[in-house]
Amino acid sequence: MSFRVIADYDRCKSHGLCQAVAPEVFEVRADGYMYILLETVDDSMRSACEDAVDSCPEQALRIED
């Protein structure tokens, strides 16, 4: 199974906490913006992505099944 991580880029301030928790999925690049690296994420990464969603101070991330 797989899922998607959705970002509200209007809320995202690119703190990078998501990248610290799940670097395979999130990346804050030199341009100062956060990017989601995978269109769909394997369930083996669900726990890390849930932690990333929970760690976002702007509440800009969510998981969609």
N, C-alpha and C positions, 0 to 999 in steps of 0.2 A: 504494500500500500504506500501511498505518498500523499503529500499535502502541499499547500502553498503558504508562503509567508507574505503577507501584504503589508506594505508600508504606506503610511499617510505622510507623504513628503512635505506637506504644508506644516505638519507638526514636528517632523524630524529636525533635530538640531545637530546631528552627526557627532554626538558625544563619543561614540565608538564602543559603548558598553556591550552592544550586541556582537560586535566583532570580537571583543575579548572573550565572550562566552562561546560563540560559534563562528570561528573564522572561515570555516568551509562554506558558510552561507552568506555572511555579511562582510563588507569591506568598506572602510572609509579611505577614500583615495586622496591623492595630493591636491585635488581640486577642492577638498573640504566637504565633499558630499558622500553620503552612505549609499552603497549599491547592494542589491540582493544578487548574489552570484548564481543562484540556481532557480530556474523557473518552477520546478517541482522538487520537493525535498523528500528523500526516502525516510520512512518511519524510524529508521535507526537513529536519525538525528532529531527526532521529536523532542526528547527531553532537553537537549541543548537549546533548541529553538524556543521551547516554552520558557526556559530560564532567560533567554535573550529578550523575549516579549516582556517578562516580568521585570527585567532589569532596566527597561527603557524609561528614563525619567519623564519623557514627554508623552508616554503612552501612544507612540506612533506606530507600533507593530501589532499585528494580530495573525492568528493562524486560521486558515480556511481549509476545511476538509474537502 
